[in-house]
Amino acid sequence: MDAKEISRAVISRLPRYYRYLGELHDEGVERISSQELSVLMKVTASQIRQDLNNFGGFGQQGYGYNVKFLYDEIGSILGLDKKHNLILIGAGNLGQALANYVNFEKRGFLIKGIFDRNEEIHGKVIRGITVRPMDEIEAFMKENDIDIAVLTIPKTGAVEIARKLVSYGIKGIWNFAHVDLNVPDNIEVENVHLSESLMKLSYNLGCKDKN
């Protein structure tokens, strides 16, 4: 089945399956039923089966799922069996925190370069990577086969930077800037609005207080 036919809701749940299966594999669990997985993930067994059936099922009646096999298959579906070269634009507190997050490398996301417009931090080394000036981005992308850019900059500069990244040939943008980016349809953008997530938490807390 063409991946484009899979709903966004299903795709959004795959990383969570992948995380839980990875933890089970690390614990030495060899197989698990949809019912057992549903208890761990707080998702119905029916939902799990429906989600995985979009990609072929992977389970056997009376046996359940082979944890290692399913973990590897979901990783492949998510593209984690490939390496992705990233650049990080914005070396402030959030940018530095992301640069120091080692799990990216374990998942095949390799931060190759860090860029910032602040001249005072040019040359600073963050986890072995030197912070470079913004005007070096285009050449660096071509030399290092960069396909993903991570934006951790104020929204005032994000729109213009995104436009330049598109012209430089970027394929995907992980956007932490608090602004929606208008890019061509062939460019994948994943927006991470931290304040919106916090507001959802606030709403859910309010709902509980009313009950």
LUMVODREN-272992 format. One record per residue (C-alpha): residue in three letters; residue number from 1; x, y, z. Coordinates in pm, 1 decimal, always signed. Layout:
<rogus>
ROGU|ALA|NUM|X|Y|Z
...
</rogus>
This chain:
<rogus>
ROGU|MET|1|+0.0|+0.0|+0.0
ROGU|ASP|2|+123.5|+344.9|-88.3
ROGU|ALA|3|+231.9|+528.7|+226.1
ROGU|LYS|4|+34.6|+831.7|+107.8
ROGU|GLU|5|-286.4|+637.5|+165.6
ROGU|ILE|6|-211.0|+589.7|+534.6
ROGU|SER|7|-385.6|+841.2|+760.0
ROGU|ARG|8|-188.6|+1101.3|+951.5
ROGU|ALA|9|-332.6|+964.4|+1274.9
ROGU|VAL|10|-180.7|+622.3|+1209.9
ROGU|ILE|11|+157.0|+769.8|+1112.7
ROGU|SER|12|+158.7|+981.3|+1429.2
ROGU|ARG|13|+126.9|+665.9|+1641.9
ROGU|LEU|14|+411.6|+474.1|+1476.4
ROGU|PRO|15|+695.5|+645.6|+1669.7
ROGU|ARG|16|+522.3|+551.3|+1994.7
ROGU|TYR|17|+497.5|+186.3|+1886.9
ROGU|TYR|18|+863.0|+201.7|+1791.0
ROGU|ARG|19|+962.9|+340.9|+2131.9
ROGU|TYR|20|+769.2|+82.0|+2330.2
ROGU|LEU|21|+891.1|-207.2|+2116.7
ROGU|GLY|22|+1249.9|-84.0|+2155.0
ROGU|GLU|23|+1211.4|-85.4|+2532.4
ROGU|LEU|24|+1060.8|-435.4|+2524.1
ROGU|HIS|25|+1345.6|-559.8|+2307.8
ROGU|ASP|26|+1602.4|-410.1|+2547.5
ROGU|GLU|27|+1427.6|-596.2|+2830.8
ROGU|GLY|28|+1465.0|-925.7|+2645.1
ROGU|VAL|29|+1097.0|-968.2|+2549.4
ROGU|GLU|30|+1074.7|-1181.2|+2235.0
ROGU|ARG|31|+703.7|-1168.4|+2155.6
ROGU|ILE|32|+395.7|-984.1|+2266.5
ROGU|SER|33|+24.9|-992.6|+2189.0
ROGU|SER|34|-178.0|-690.6|+2081.4
ROGU|GLN|35|-364.7|-717.6|+2412.8
ROGU|GLU|36|-44.2|-708.3|+2616.3
ROGU|LEU|37|+84.7|-417.0|+2409.8
ROGU|SER|38|-244.2|-232.5|+2455.8
ROGU|VAL|39|-209.7|-251.2|+2835.0
ROGU|LEU|40|+137.8|-97.6|+2816.7
ROGU|MET|41|+49.0|+175.4|+2568.3
ROGU|LYS|42|-305.2|+252.8|+2686.4
ROGU|VAL|43|-429.7|+201.1|+2329.1
ROGU|THR|44|-694.3|-58.8|+2248.5
ROGU|ALA|45|-579.6|-389.4|+2104.1
ROGU|SER|46|-819.4|-332.4|+1815.6
ROGU|GLN|47|-655.5|+2.1|+1737.0
ROGU|ILE|48|-309.8|-157.6|+1738.7
ROGU|ARG|49|-419.4|-431.8|+1500.6
ROGU|GLN|50|-590.0|-182.7|+1270.2
ROGU|ASP|51|-283.7|+42.2|+1263.9
ROGU|LEU|52|-41.9|-240.6|+1187.2
ROGU|ASN|53|-273.4|-397.3|+929.2
ROGU|ASN|54|-219.2|-85.6|+720.0
ROGU|PHE|55|+133.1|-214.1|+663.4
ROGU|GLY|56|+67.2|-587.1|+639.4
ROGU|GLY|57|-21.0|-687.3|+995.3
ROGU|PHE|58|+302.9|-855.3|+1113.5
ROGU|GLY|59|+127.8|-1072.4|+1374.8
ROGU|GLN|60|+31.0|-1438.7|+1389.8
ROGU|GLN|61|-287.6|-1560.9|+1553.6
ROGU|GLY|62|-205.1|-1741.7|+1875.6
ROGU|TYR|63|+151.6|-1611.9|+1869.9
ROGU|GLY|64|+129.0|-1233.9|+1865.6
ROGU|TYR|65|+410.8|-1015.3|+1741.0
ROGU|ASN|66|+779.8|-1089.6|+1724.4
ROGU|VAL|67|+912.1|-782.8|+1908.9
ROGU|LYS|68|+1247.5|-751.2|+1727.1
ROGU|PHE|69|+1091.9|-809.7|+1384.7
ROGU|LEU|70|+811.1|-558.5|+1442.2
ROGU|TYR|71|+1056.3|-305.2|+1587.7
ROGU|ASP|72|+1276.9|-332.0|+1277.9
ROGU|GLU|73|+979.7|-317.7|+1039.4
ROGU|ILE|74|+833.1|-5.0|+1197.9
ROGU|GLY|75|+1178.5|+150.6|+1196.0
ROGU|SER|76|+1199.2|+80.6|+823.9
ROGU|ILE|77|+853.3|+229.4|+765.2
ROGU|LEU|78|+964.4|+542.5|+950.2
ROGU|GLY|79|+1280.5|+559.2|+741.0
ROGU|LEU|80|+1508.0|+493.4|+1036.9
ROGU|ASP|81|+1704.0|+233.6|+844.3
ROGU|LYS|82|+1856.7|+525.7|+651.9
ROGU|LYS|83|+2091.4|+803.3|+760.2
ROGU|HIS|84|+1969.3|+1163.2|+757.6
ROGU|ASN|85|+2214.8|+1451.9|+760.5
ROGU|LEU|86|+2092.4|+1756.3|+953.8
ROGU|ILE|87|+2194.4|+2113.8|+1007.4
ROGU|LEU|88|+2080.5|+2308.0|+1311.8
ROGU|ILE|89|+2006.2|+2677.5|+1266.4
ROGU|GLY|90|+2004.7|+2867.1|+1594.0
ROGU|ALA|91|+2261.1|+2793.5|+1865.5
ROGU|GLY|92|+2069.3|+2934.1|+2161.1
ROGU|ASN|93|+1961.5|+2731.5|+2462.8
ROGU|LEU|94|+1715.3|+2512.9|+2270.8
ROGU|GLY|95|+1952.6|+2460.4|+1980.3
ROGU|GLN|96|+2234.7|+2357.3|+2212.0
ROGU|ALA|97|+2005.7|+2119.9|+2399.7
ROGU|LEU|98|+1906.2|+1951.2|+2074.1
ROGU|ALA|99|+2267.3|+1932.1|+1958.0
ROGU|ASN|100|+2358.3|+1750.9|+2279.4
ROGU|TYR|101|+2074.0|+1498.4|+2254.7
ROGU|VAL|102|+2256.1|+1175.3|+2169.5
ROGU|ASN|103|+1943.7|+976.1|+2077.8
ROGU|PHE|104|+1928.2|+1153.6|+1742.8
ROGU|GLU|105|+2239.9|+968.7|+1631.2
ROGU|LYS|106|+2101.5|+636.9|+1755.2
ROGU|ARG|107|+1803.0|+691.3|+1525.5
ROGU|GLY|108|+2018.3|+781.2|+1225.5
ROGU|PHE|109|+1983.4|+1160.1|+1245.6
ROGU|LEU|110|+2332.2|+1307.1|+1220.6
ROGU|ILE|111|+2381.4|+1674.8|+1302.0
ROGU|LYS|112|+2656.5|+1783.7|+1063.7
ROGU|GLY|113|+2657.6|+2158.2|+1114.5
ROGU|ILE|114|+2533.4|+2433.0|+1345.6
ROGU|PHE|115|+2469.3|+2788.7|+1228.4
ROGU|ASP|116|+2385.7|+3114.9|+1401.9
ROGU|ARG|117|+2375.9|+3483.5|+1311.3
ROGU|ASN|118|+2541.7|+3586.7|+1640.0
ROGU|GLU|119|+2904.6|+3659.0|+1556.4
ROGU|GLU|120|+3007.2|+3625.7|+1921.4
ROGU|ILE|121|+2949.5|+3248.7|+1918.6
ROGU|HIS|122|+3099.0|+3174.6|+1575.7
ROGU|GLY|123|+3374.4|+2922.0|+1635.0
ROGU|LYS|124|+3217.7|+2787.9|+1953.9
ROGU|VAL|125|+3222.9|+2408.3|+1965.3
ROGU|ILE|126|+2907.3|+2226.1|+2070.4
ROGU|ARG|127|+2949.5|+1851.0|+2107.5
ROGU|GLY|128|+3233.1|+1851.4|+1857.6
ROGU|ILE|129|+3055.6|+2074.2|+1603.2
ROGU|THR|130|+3173.3|+2429.5|+1533.3
ROGU|VAL|131|+2911.1|+2704.7|+1513.2
ROGU|ARG|132|+2930.1|+2869.2|+1170.7
ROGU|PRO|133|+2796.8|+3195.8|+1022.0
ROGU|MET|134|+2468.6|+3186.9|+831.6
ROGU|ASP|135|+2623.7|+3278.5|+496.9
ROGU|GLU|136|+2801.3|+2941.6|+487.3
ROGU|ILE|137|+2479.9|+2736.9|+488.4
ROGU|GLU|138|+2437.8|+2696.1|+111.9
ROGU|ALA|139|+2789.5|+2569.3|+47.3
ROGU|PHE|140|+2782.9|+2347.9|+356.1
ROGU|MET|141|+2457.7|+2184.4|+245.7
ROGU|LYS|142|+2599.6|+2096.6|-93.9
ROGU|GLU|143|+2923.4|+1961.2|+50.9
ROGU|ASN|144|+2756.1|+1748.1|+319.5
ROGU|ASP|145|+2442.2|+1620.3|+146.0
ROGU|ILE|146|+2208.3|+1782.8|+399.4
ROGU|ASP|147|+1841.9|+1684.5|+372.5
ROGU|ILE|148|+1691.6|+1819.0|+697.9
ROGU|ALA|149|+1721.1|+2158.5|+865.3
ROGU|VAL|150|+1626.8|+2217.5|+1229.1
ROGU|LEU|151|+1507.4|+2572.1|+1300.8
ROGU|THR|152|+1545.5|+2696.5|+1659.1
ROGU|ILE|153|+1537.8|+3067.2|+1580.8
ROGU|PRO|154|+1288.1|+3349.3|+1650.3
ROGU|LYS|155|+986.6|+3357.9|+1418.9
ROGU|THR|156|+1094.5|+3692.1|+1273.5
ROGU|GLY|157|+1379.7|+3527.3|+1085.5
ROGU|ALA|158|+1234.8|+3181.0|+1029.4
ROGU|VAL|159|+1025.8|+3262.6|+721.3
ROGU|GLU|160|+1319.1|+3411.9|+532.1
ROGU|ILE|161|+1556.2|+3134.3|+635.9
ROGU|ALA|162|+1303.2|+2872.7|+525.0
ROGU|ARG|163|+1275.3|+3042.0|+184.7
ROGU|LYS|164|+1652.8|+3028.5|+143.4
ROGU|LEU|165|+1669.6|+2665.5|+257.6
ROGU|VAL|166|+1414.9|+2571.3|-9.1
ROGU|SER|167|+1624.3|+2742.6|-274.9
ROGU|TYR|168|+1931.4|+2556.1|-145.8
ROGU|GLY|169|+1755.1|+2221.1|-194.8
ROGU|ILE|170|+1643.3|+2124.4|+156.2
ROGU|LYS|171|+1401.8|+1829.4|+170.9
ROGU|GLY|172|+1261.2|+1863.9|+522.3
ROGU|ILE|173|+1237.3|+2122.0|+800.6
ROGU|TRP|174|+1191.8|+2051.9|+1170.4
ROGU|ASN|175|+1050.4|+2383.7|+1279.5
ROGU|PHE|176|+1064.9|+2504.0|+1640.6
ROGU|ALA|177|+1005.8|+2866.2|+1542.8
ROGU|HIS|178|+664.8|+2987.9|+1653.0
ROGU|VAL|179|+539.4|+3049.7|+1300.1
ROGU|ASP|180|+385.1|+2838.0|+1024.8
ROGU|LEU|181|+611.2|+2814.7|+721.2
ROGU|ASN|182|+479.9|+2856.3|+367.1
ROGU|VAL|183|+692.3|+2619.2|+159.8
ROGU|PRO|184|+630.8|+2415.8|-158.7
ROGU|ASP|185|+432.5|+2093.4|-119.8
ROGU|ASN|186|+738.8|+1880.5|-192.3
ROGU|ILE|187|+912.5|+2009.5|+122.5
ROGU|GLU|188|+816.2|+1824.8|+439.8
ROGU|VAL|189|+770.8|+2043.3|+748.6
ROGU|GLU|190|+716.4|+1919.9|+1102.6
ROGU|ASN|191|+613.9|+2203.9|+1332.9
ROGU|VAL|192|+688.4|+2182.1|+1704.0
ROGU|HIS|193|+504.7|+2457.5|+1889.4
ROGU|LEU|194|+607.7|+2408.6|+2251.2
ROGU|SER|195|+361.9|+2665.1|+2387.6
ROGU|GLU|196|+69.6|+2493.3|+2213.4
ROGU|SER|197|+161.1|+2164.3|+2379.6
ROGU|LEU|198|+169.9|+2340.1|+2715.6
ROGU|MET|199|-171.1|+2496.4|+2649.1
ROGU|LYS|200|-315.5|+2151.3|+2575.5
ROGU|LEU|201|-179.3|+2033.7|+2909.0
ROGU|SER|202|-339.2|+2334.6|+3076.7
ROGU|TYR|203|-674.0|+2257.4|+2913.4
ROGU|ASN|204|-664.3|+1892.8|+3022.8
ROGU|LEU|205|-578.9|+1993.7|+3379.0
ROGU|GLY|206|-873.1|+2234.6|+3374.6
ROGU|CYS|207|-1107.9|+1960.0|+3256.7
ROGU|LYS|208|-1000.9|+1736.5|+3544.8
ROGU|ASP|209|-1054.6|+2016.6|+3793.3
ROGU|LYS|210|-1413.7|+2052.0|+3673.3
ROGU|ASN|211|-1490.5|+1682.8|+3725.9
</rogus>
